[in-house]
Amino acid sequence: MKGDISKYRGENGIHRVPLWRIGGFALNNTATNLYLFLMNYVSYYLVGFVGVVFTVAGSFSMMMRIWDGVTDPFIGFVVDKTNGKFGKNRPFMVIGNAILLVTSFILFHVTHKLPESMPIRFGFFIVISAIYYVGYTFQCVVTKSAQTCLTNDPK
């Protein structure tokens, strides 16, 4: 892997990256934004399918954003201390995407099939959403931090 990276090192310490790698990295950001777009419909799903009162559904969004803010520093610390065979960011891109894929499927395809008791459905939704936001944080931390790691070429 080191030999592959060294061929992109230019003069004066400039690290150039082929255009396809920059495009591939942009697709990671696109995936993150698509999952965010999906979660914009969560209040409608909670009210229409899960049976939650609208004010509770709105409060849910706020609670999950607070949870996201709590997890950000911890996951950022873990990503920062990671230096493995596949680099600092790649494992978290894969892990984050896997978590987002599985939990978003469970959120929107399993929750409304649970028993109609509101505490069971809503509690399940909160737990799976908390895991979802951990995956989302993996994606966002990588999306923001890897931009500076990708290249230092001003062009």
KAQUIKA-V848933 format. One record per pair of residues at least 24 apart in sequence whose ideal C-beta (glycine too) atoms are under 7 Angstrom apart, sorted by the first residue. I is the first residue (numbers start at 1). J is the second residue. If there is no record, write none. Layout:
((I/J) (I/J))
//
This chain:
((14/152) (14/153) (15/151) (15/152) (15/153) (16/151) (16/153) (17/150) (17/151) (22/150) (25/146) (25/150) (28/93) (28/142) (28/143) (29/143) (31/97) (32/139) (32/140) (32/143) (35/100) (35/104) (35/136) (38/104) (45/108) (46/125) (49/112) (50/111) (50/112) (50/121) (50/122) (50/125) (51/118) (51/121) (52/118) (52/122) (64/129) (64/133) (67/130) (67/133) (68/133) (68/136) (68/137) (71/133) (71/134) (71/137) (72/137) (72/141) (75/137) (75/138) (75/141) (76/141) (79/141) (79/142) (79/145) (88/149) (89/142) (89/145) (89/146) (89/149) (92/138) (92/141) (92/142) (93/142) (95/138) (96/135) (96/138) (96/139) (96/142) (97/139) (99/131) (99/134) (99/135) (99/138) (100/132) (100/135) (100/136) (100/139) (103/128) (103/131) (103/132) (103/135) (104/132) (107/132))
//
